[in-house]
């Protein structure tokens, strides 16, 4: 039985993609361990079919955090038994590449995002150059690589000369109870994900000043948690905006089906967002929930095939408010989008996508 060690830089509890991937690999006969980090306030890990390990680090962010994380993972891998190291994103790839080379093992790279183009690096040229150098040192020459959408696969292949297999970040079919179109007051918008820069959260909160009979539910925490709560108070929309904090996957799924419209809004701030295909887009589809998104390549392509999104060109409060008003007033269009989501959920699910994952691993010698 081949042993796979998967490395991530986050808390394992909320990483739904890796939970699905590791569970599928175990079901296919692999022995799997998922390694991440422990955060202040981390929940007790839920027992799963695969082993889990969280590293307790001295540093929580910044350069020293990444240095400590990579050193801990390097020595942990060096003295662990494994056949394949599965490195998720650029921030865990270096130890995976080094140890797999030293021990003549296989390294698989899974790029969940365009790491060197995240908004957090846009105004930090020195830090960005360090990560770009890390990418040039570790990605070229990889024999086994995965990413989440075709736009990123194309960009990575052109830039690094490596073929990336696309395995999209879709939820399990039946994981969420399907939403049936129904009249409801108020009309509920839901955002799920990290509260970070460039996610359209400020604009969504300001749009609430222009909307009556509408609530915004924000599920998650992040770098902007305090700022967004303060923005809500300053603009007098506390009665319209609810912050739910971090929710477990089952809790989030249940709440999503109670909403009317999902939000998946991004600033065109770096190529990571422009070429993204967020997991929340598929979570909304699986819940039978139409969503509001941006006219970025992956969403335009997916919408051409399934017609499940209402896409806007500009990320502005007025544009968001206008789109929400249109969908509320045009019941036929809303019901069509909801029906298309229910139909698309039969194809865009992990039961279908995991077949590509297992085929990928079956070809690794």
N, C-alpha and C positions, 0 to 999 in steps of 0.2 A: 504494500500500500504506500503510495507516494504521500509525503508530508509537505504541506504548503504552509509557510508563514506569511501572513499578510500584514503590512505595516501601514498605519495611518497616523496623522498628527493630531487627531481630534479625540473627543470622548466617544466611546464606542456606542453608547446608549442610543444616540439619535442618528447614527449613520445607516440609514435604511438600505442604501445601495450595497454596502459591504455586508450587511446582515443577509440580504437576499443572495449575494454572490457566494458567501461562505456556506450558507445552508445548501445551496444547489451543488456546490463542490462536494460537500459531505455526502449528500444523497447519491452522488455519482461514484462514491467509493474512496474519496481522498480523505486524508487526515488533515485537519485545518486548525490553525491557531490565528486569531486576529489580535494584533498588538496595537494599542493606542496609548493615550495618556490620561491620567487622572486629573481632574480639575477641582477647584474648591467648590464644594456643593454637588459633586458628581453623585448621581443616584447609584444605588446598589445594582450591580449588573444582573440582568435577567439571564437565567440559565438557558443556554441554547445548545444546538446539536454540535457546535464547534467550541473549541477552547478559546478563552478570552484572557487577555492580560493587559493591565493598564500600568503605565510607568508613572511613578510619582516624581515629578521634576522640581528642582529648586527654582528655576526661572519660568515665568508664565508667558512671556512674550519677548519680542525683540531678538537681537542678534545672539545674545547668550542663550535664549531659549532654543533657537535652532541649532546652535553649536552643541548644547547639552543633549538635545533630542537625538541628533545624528550620532554622537559618540555613544550614547546608551544603546541605540539600535545597532550600531556597528559591532560593539562587543557582545551584545545579546545574540546577534546572528552568528557571530564568529564561534561562539561556544554552544550553539543549539544544533539539534539534529533537524535537517530539512533537505528536501530535494529541489524545491522551488521557492524562491522568495518573490512575493507579489507586492511590489512597491507602489503605493498609491500617491500620485502627485509628486512634483519635483522635490518637495521638502523632505521626502523619505527615500528618494531614489539613490542618492550617493552611497549610503551604507549598503543598500541592496546590491548595487553594481560592484562595489569593492569586495564584499564578502563572497558573492557568487563567483567572481573571478578568482579570488584566492583559493576557494574550495572547489572550483570547477563544478559549480551548480548552475541552475537555470534562474535567470532573472526575468520576471514579467513586469512591465511598467503599465500602470493604468492612469492615464491623464484625465482626471475629472474636470479640469479646467485648463485654460491657457495661462499658466501660472505667472509667467513673466509679463503678462498684460493685464493683471488684475488692477482695479482702480487704486488700491492702496499703494501701488508702486509708481503710479503715473507722475507724481510730483516728488519722487525720491530717486533721481537718476543714478546716484552711486549705488544704492541698495539694489535697484533694478539691474544695473550692470553686473553686480555680483551674481545674481540669480541667472542672468543670461549666460554668464560664463559657466555656471554649474550645469545649465542645460546643454551647452555645447560640449562639455566634458562627458556627460553621462548618457545623453539620448542617442547620438550617432553610434551606429554599430549594434544597437539593440535588435535582437531577432524576434522578440515577442512583445508586442505593444498593443494596447487597447485604448480607446477613447469613447466619449459619449455621443458624438454626433459627426456627420459627414463633413461639415465645414471645418471642424478642428482636424479631422483626419487628413484632409487635403492640405491644410496649412502646415501641419507637422511634417507631412511627407516632403513637401517642397522645401521646407526649411532645414530639416535634419536628415533627409534621405532615408527615412524609416517608414515602412508600411504599418499603419494602425488599423486594426480591426474595430469596427464600430459595434458597441454593445450599449444600447440606450438605457437610460436610467428610468425604467418603467416599473410601476407597482404590480403586485400580484393581482390577478383577476379575482374578483370576489373578496379582496382584502377589505374593501370599503362598501358598505351598503349603498346601493344605487339611489341617487336622488330622482324623485319624480317631479316633473314640473308642477308647481302649485302656486296659487295666489298667496302672498305673504306681505304683512306690513309689520315692521319696516322692511325695506329691500336691503339685504345684507351683503356687503362686500367682505371678502376674506383674503388676508395675506398670510402665507405660511413660509417660514424661512428665517434666515439670519437678518437681524436689523443692522445692516451695514451700509456703507456708502454706495450710492448709485443704484439702489433698489427701488427708486420711485416712491419711497415712503413719505418723504416730506411733501412731495407734490400731491400724494393721495390724501394726506391729512388736510392740506390746504383746500383741496377740491371739496371737502365736506362742508366748507363755508358756503358753497354754491349749490348744495343739494339738500332738499327737504325730504323727510320720510326715508332716509338712508342711514344705515349704520356701517361702520368700518371695524372689523375684527382683525386685530394684529396678533399673530401667534408666532412667538419666537423671542429671542434676545440677541444682543450683539453690541457692537461698538457704539451704536447710536441710541441705545435703549433710553438713557436719561434725557438726551437731547430731544427725542421724539415725544416723550411724555411732557416735557417742558413746552415744546411747540404746540401741542394739543391744548395745554392750559392757556398759553398766550393768545391763542386764536379763538378761545371760547367754544371749543367743540368737544369738551369733555363728555357731554351727554351723547355724542354721536360716535365716539371712538373708544373701543374697549381693547385693553392690552391683556392677553391671556398668559403671557410668558411662555416658557418652554413646555411643550406637551409631549407625552409619550406618543409613539406612532398610532396606537389604537385610539387614544383620546383625540388626537388631531383629526383622524379619519372620521370619527363620529361628528365632530364639530363642523367639518367641511361640508358634510351632507345637509347641514342646517342652513347653509348660506345660499345666496342666489347667484353670485358672480365672483369668480376667483380673480385675483390680481397677480400679474406677472410682468411688472413694469421695470424697465432698466434704462439708465442713461447710456448713451453711446459714449462711454468713457473708458476707452481701452478696448482692444480687440477681444478680450476675454468675454465681455458682455455681448459684443456685437455678434460673435459666433456661437453664443451659448445656446443650449437647449436644456432648460432647467427641469429638474425632476418634478417641481410643483406643477408644471404644465401637464404632465401625465397624471399626476395625482388628481388634478381637477377633472380630467377626462374620465378617469376611473370612477370618480364620484358622480358622473353624469352632469358635471357643472361647467357651463360656459365660462370662459375666462377672457380677460382684457389683457392684451399684450402689445408688443412693439413690432413694427414692420422690419424685423431683422431676418436674415436669410433662412435660418432653420424653421422659424415660425411661418414664414411665407410659404415655404415648400410644404410643410406639414398641413397647412391650411388649404393649400391647393388640392391635397389628396383627401382630407377628411372634413374640412370646413367646421372647425370646432372652436375657433378663436374669433374675437372681434379685435382687430389690430389697428393701432393708431400710429401716426407718423412722428408726433412731437410729444415729449414728456413734459406736459404743462398742466397745472390744475384745471384750467378751462377746458383743455382737450379731454381730460379724464371725465370731468363733470358732463360734458356734452355726450360722450360715448355712453356713460351710465344712463343718462336721460333717454337716449335713443333706444337702448335695449329695454328699458322699463316701459316705454310707450309703444314699442313695436312687439306685441306679444307673439305674433307669427314668427318673426325673426328669432326671438329668444327661444321659443319652443323648438324651432328647427335646429338651432345650435345645441340645445340640450339633447335632442334625439340623436344628433350626429355624434355627440360625446358617448352616448350609451352604445351606439353601433361601433364606434372606434375602439371602445374599451375591450371589445372582443379580440382585437388584433394587437393593440398597444398594451401588452401586459407581460409580466415576467415569465409566465409559463411559456409564452412564445419566444421571448428574447433569450431565455436561459439556454435554449437549444444551441444558439450561436456561441454562448460561453463554453458549453461542454464540448462542442466541436473544436473550438480554439484550443482547449487544454488537451484534447485527445491527440492533437498533432504535435504536442511537445514531446520530444524524445526523452 
